[in-house]
């Protein structure tokens, strides 16, 4: 049951990461960070070499977003590209991978052994979720056009926190 919950949360997180790229309001040249985020999250859950590639791809995407003006134009946040690899690595290192993925039967990239790394991942995930939710709150003077992107980012952060909670 835990593996199924994890697979559903990972799928939801990937969908939320990809959602801003599918919105008709986004320009084609500004969709790549969302695609990298979604595929980085999916690949990171496969573990092994896929995890290493996902971490490198996410960090490279954050670096390629460039200056704060460029990040504001794209509408994505550098911290999303940094925190997600940290959570993927923390979850992959915490304990022994013993849970099978419900659909494929292959060992999961994330372990569910618990321990202190799972607790650290949960704390980081909850902090990330709260930071993303604050950016969605009305009255912050934010652009209404970025509300959907920030809401998807908050949802993605919440799914990562949920998956970290499953590891406890």
N, C-alpha and C positions, 0 to 999 in steps of 0.2 A: 504494500500500500504506500509505503514511504517513497519507493522508487517511482510509482505512478504519480504521486503528488509532485515529486521533483521534476519529472518529465513535463507535466502540465505547467508548472511554474516556469520552467525554462522555455517552453514554447510560447507562453504568454509574454515573457520578457523579450523574446526575439521579435514577436509580433509588435509589441509596443515600441521597440527600438526601430523597427522598419516602418512603422506607421507614418511618421512625418515625411518620409521619402515618397510615400504613395499619395499624400495629400495633393490635390490639384493646385494648391497655392504655391507650392515649392517649385523653384526653377531647377531645370535638369542638372546644371552644374553644381548645385548646392545639395544634391541628394546623396552624394558618395559617403559623407560621414555616417549617415544613418544606416546605410547598407553595410559599411564596415562594422558598425556597432552590433548590428543584428547577427552578421556572420561570425564576428569575433565571439559573441556570447554563445552561439551554437557550437562553434569549433572548440571553445574552451571547455565545454561540457563533455567532449569526447575524450579528453585526457591525453596523456603521452605527448607525442610530437605535435598533435593538434593544439594542445594547450600552449606550448611554446610559440607556435606560429600565431595563435590568437593574441597572446600577450604582446608579441612584437608588432602585430598589425594594429592593435588598439593604441599602443604607445606611438607608433609612427603616424597614425591618423591624427592623434592629438597634436603631435609636432607639426604636421602639415597644415593644421588649421591656422597656424601662424599667429599673427599679432592679435591683440584684443579686438581691434576693429574688424579683422577678418572673422574672428569667432562670433562677434556680434552680428555680422552680415549673414553668416551661415546659420546662426541661431542655436548652435550646439555649444556645449560647455566642456572646457578642457578637463575639469575634474571628473566628468563622466568617463573620459578616455583613460584616466589614471586610476580611478577607484575600481572600475570593473576588473582590470587585470589583477589588482591587488586581491580582490575578493575571490577571483578564480584561483589564484595561486594559493591563498590561505585555505580555501576549501579542498583543493587537491592535495595539500600537504598534511592535513589534519587527520591522522589515523590511517587505517588500512582500507583500501577500496574493496569492500565486500558486497556492495549492493549491486544487483543486476538491473539494467535498464529494462523497464516493463515491456517495451516493444521489441527491441533487438536482441536481448539476452546477453549482450556484451558487457564487460565490466564498465561501470560508470566512471567518468572522469573525476567526479567528486566523491570523496569518501564521506561516510556518515558515521564515522567513529567517534565524533564529538571531540572533547578535549578543549584545551585553552585556545587553540587556533580557531576553532569553530565559534567560541565565545567572542574572540576578537573580530572575526568576520561579521558576526551578528551586530556587534556594537557599531562597527564601521557602516554596515548596511543600513541600520536604523538612523544613524546620523546623516547619511547620504540621502535617505528618503525624506527626512525632516527638512534638509536644506532644499531639496527639489520642491517639496510642498510649499515652503515659504515663498519660493519664486512664483508659484501659481496663485497665491493669495491676492485678492483684489486690493487695490489701493496702493500697490507698490510702485505705481507710475509706469508699469511695464507696457509694452506694446501688445495690443490685442492679437496681433498676428503671430506672436510667439507663444501665446497661451497654450495652443495645442501641442507644440513641441515640448514645452516645459511640463505639461501634464503627462505626456508620454514618457518623458525622462523620469518623472516622479514614479510612475507606474513600474517602469523598468527597475528603478532602484528598490521599490517595494518588493518586487519578485526576487531580486537578489538577496534582500534581507530575509524573506520568507525561506528561501533555499538554505541560507546560513542557519536559520532557526531549525530547519529539519535535521541539520547535522548534529544538533545537541542531543 
